[in-house]
């Protein structure tokens, strides 16, 4: 059995600083049907509308982000999770400096 464990503090440390007007992005884990990506946004940064090929879970760990899909907008603060089907257009906006994890539920993801 292959197991990887991270504490909340270790997850926060995995999120890299952004460069210029781009958020920081780092693949943290790939395996067991999931791809985990850590993201760090500065206040005001925007990841323009896009889609993910797989269903996703977005959990804010620090700060606040706005998660927008269609005409629905939700504010994610630490501990709050958004779930979205694959291929649904969405946008992410940094309300404050923030760190969140993106989990793509990819059945083909293996360690």
Number of C-alpha atoms within 10 A of each C-alpha: 2 6 7 6 7 10 8 9 9 10 17 19 12 20 23 16 17 15 9 9 11 14 20 18 21 15 14 17 16 17 17 15 14 21 22 19 20 24 24 26 29 23 15 12 21 18 14 12 13 12 16 15 12 18 17 23 16 21 21 22 23 17 19 23 28 18 19 17 16 10 5 8 13 13 17 23 20 15 11 14 16 14 12 17 15 15 13 16 15 18 16 20 20 23 20 17 15 25 30 28 24 22 22 23 21 18 12 12 14 12 12
